[in-house]
């Protein structure tokens, strides 16, 4: 099986004045293509830092982060931004939709960085909304949608570029139990039917149970369980 994400001996240190805070300590993790991995652990364990390194939002102090065969740890800021735009789909806890844009326009946003024309962008965005079951809400604005529907729009936006990896940071953390269940089922579908590689940070054991693999972090170190 092809490895989609390979984190090799990564250390991440943040400097605050003269102090150094080691968030990740010589951590290694492989995620096969098409895998659904849940990262768990207490606050401050390094889960979100690891997710941000995989997503190319942050860079390691040392070590390699290889995604789709490319070591993104050595890319410049400009190269990283270009790589992120087509390689990673982001799903956040608080949706991060733009209030003055319709659902369709929100989903279309990542495509503005591509060479697609307006008609192609609209078609691609509508297809993504269909995948998440919201084609009939394409003209609605975020304020006209429930929390669960807003998160589905956010997921449509994450998949519209057909990224290599979906990274999800507490995707059900702001939802009621019913909406959370719907979002988890949708993520399972994306993984099973669309073969999407998913790396998810969660505190919720019910969410983690949907993943194929659970990995636990404690103080920047992956625990063997």
C-alpha positions in Angstrom: 0.0 0.0 0.0 1.3 3.5 -1.0 2.2 5.8 1.9 0.4 9.1 1.5 1.8 10.9 4.6 5.2 10.1 6.1 6.3 12.1 9.2 10.0 11.2 9.8 11.7 12.0 13.1 10.0 15.4 13.4 10.7 17.8 16.3 8.9 21.1 16.6 10.2 23.7 19.0 8.5 27.1 19.6 10.6 29.9 21.0 9.2 32.4 23.4 11.9 34.9 24.2 14.7 32.9 25.7 12.5 29.9 26.5 12.1 26.9 24.2 8.9 24.8 24.2 9.3 21.4 22.6 5.8 20.5 21.3 6.8 17.4 19.2 9.7 15.2 20.1 11.3 13.0 17.3 7.9 11.9 16.2 7.4 9.5 13.2 4.0 8.6 11.7 3.0 6.9 8.4 -0.4 7.2 7.0 -1.2 4.9 4.0 -3.2 6.2 1.0 -6.9 5.9 1.7 -6.5 5.6 5.5 -8.7 7.3 8.1 -6.6 8.2 11.1 -7.7 9.8 14.3 -5.2 11.7 16.4 -6.1 11.8 20.1 -4.6 13.1 23.3 -5.0 15.8 26.0 -4.8 19.5 25.3 -1.2 20.5 24.7 -0.1 17.0 23.5 0.8 18.3 20.1 -2.2 17.0 18.0 -3.0 20.2 16.2 0.7 21.0 15.7 1.2 17.6 14.0 -1.9 18.3 11.9 -0.6 21.7 10.9 2.7 20.2 9.8 1.0 17.6 7.7 -1.2 20.3 6.1 1.8 22.6 5.4 0.5 25.4 7.7 3.6 25.1 9.8 7.0 23.6 9.3 9.1 21.4 11.6 12.2 22.5 13.5 13.8 19.3 12.2 12.8 16.1 10.4 10.8 15.5 7.2 7.1 15.7 6.3 6.5 13.9 3.1 3.0 14.1 1.6 2.2 12.4 -1.8 5.9 11.8 -2.2 7.0 15.4 -1.7 9.0 16.7 1.3 7.0 19.8 2.2 9.3 20.6 5.2 11.8 22.1 2.8 9.4 24.3 0.8 9.4 28.1 0.9 6.3 29.9 2.1 5.3 30.7 -1.4 5.8 27.1 -2.5 3.9 25.8 0.5 0.9 28.1 -0.2 0.8 26.9 -3.8 1.1 23.2 -2.7 -1.6 23.6 0.0 -4.1 25.1 -2.5 -4.4 21.9 -4.5 -3.1 19.2 -2.1 -4.9 19.7 1.2 -8.6 20.1 2.1 -9.2 21.7 5.5 -12.1 21.0 7.8 -12.3 23.2 10.9 -14.3 23.1 14.1 -16.0 26.5 13.4 -16.6 26.0 9.6 -14.9 29.3 8.6 -17.4 30.1 6.0 -17.6 33.7 4.6 -21.0 35.1 5.7 -21.6 37.3 2.6 -21.1 34.5 0.1 -23.6 31.8 -0.7 -22.9 28.1 -0.1 -21.9 27.7 -3.7 -19.6 30.7 -3.7 -18.0 29.5 -0.5 -17.3 26.1 -2.0 -16.0 27.7 -5.2 -13.4 29.8 -3.3 -10.4 27.4 -3.5 -11.0 27.0 -7.3 -10.2 30.7 -7.8 -6.6 29.7 -7.5 -6.9 27.3 -10.4 -7.0 27.7 -14.2 -10.7 26.7 -14.4 -13.1 29.1 -16.0 -16.2 30.4 -14.2 -18.5 27.8 -15.7 -16.1 25.0 -14.8 -15.7 26.3 -11.3 -19.5 26.5 -10.8 -20.0 23.0 -12.1 -17.2 21.6 -9.8 -18.6 23.4 -6.8 -22.1 22.2 -7.4 -20.8 18.6 -7.7 -19.1 19.0 -4.4 -22.3 20.2 -2.8 -24.1 17.2 -4.3 -21.6 14.9 -2.7 -22.4 16.4 0.8 -26.2 16.4 0.1 -26.7 20.1 -0.1 -27.2 20.9 -3.8 -30.6 22.2 -2.9 -29.1 24.8 -0.6 -26.5 26.2 -3.0 -28.0 29.7 -3.0 -28.4 29.9 0.8 -26.1 32.0 2.9 -24.4 30.6 6.1 -26.8 32.3 8.4 -29.7 30.5 6.6 -28.1 27.1 7.4 -27.9 25.0 10.5 -24.5 24.2 12.1 -24.5 20.8 10.6 -25.3 22.2 7.1 -22.6 24.8 7.5 -20.1 22.1 8.3 -21.2 20.1 5.2 -20.6 23.2 3.1 -17.2 23.5 4.6 -16.5 19.8 3.7 -17.6 20.5 0.2 -15.2 23.3 0.0 -12.4 21.0 1.4 -13.0 18.4 -1.3 -13.7 20.6 -4.3 -10.0 20.6 -5.5 -9.8 16.8 -5.1 -6.9 17.1 -2.6 -4.4 14.4 -1.7 -5.3 14.6 2.0 -8.2 15.9 4.1 -7.2 17.3 7.5 -9.9 17.8 10.1 -9.4 19.6 13.4 -12.3 18.7 15.8 -14.8 18.6 12.9 -17.7 17.7 15.3 -16.6 19.9 18.2 -19.2 22.6 17.7 -22.2 20.4 16.7 -25.1 18.7 18.5 -25.1 14.9 18.7 -27.3 14.4 15.6 -25.4 16.8 13.4 -22.1 15.3 14.6 -23.3 11.8 13.6 -24.2 13.1 10.1 -20.8 14.7 9.6 -19.0 11.5 10.8 -21.1 9.4 8.3 -20.2 11.8 5.6 -16.5 11.6 6.4 -16.8 7.8 6.4 -18.3 8.0 2.9 -15.6 10.2 1.6 -13.0 7.8 2.9 -14.8 4.6 1.8 -16.3 5.6 -1.6 -14.0 8.4 -2.7 -10.8 6.9 -1.2 -9.9 10.1 0.6 -7.0 9.9 3.0 -8.2 11.6 6.2 -6.2 12.8 9.3 -8.5 14.0 12.1 -7.8 15.5 15.4 -10.6 14.9 18.0 -11.3 14.7 21.7 -14.4 12.7 21.1 -14.1 8.9 21.4 -17.2 8.5 19.3 -15.6 10.4 16.4 -12.3 8.5 16.8 -14.2 5.2 16.6 -15.1 6.1 13.0 -11.4 6.1 12.0 -9.6 2.9 11.0 -6.6 3.8 13.2 -6.4 5.8 16.4 -3.0 7.3 17.5 -2.6 8.9 20.9 -0.1 11.7 21.7 1.3 12.5 25.1 3.6 15.5 25.4 4.6 15.4 21.8 5.3 11.7 21.6 3.1 9.0 19.9 2.1 6.4 22.4 2.3 2.7 21.5 -1.0 1.1 22.4 
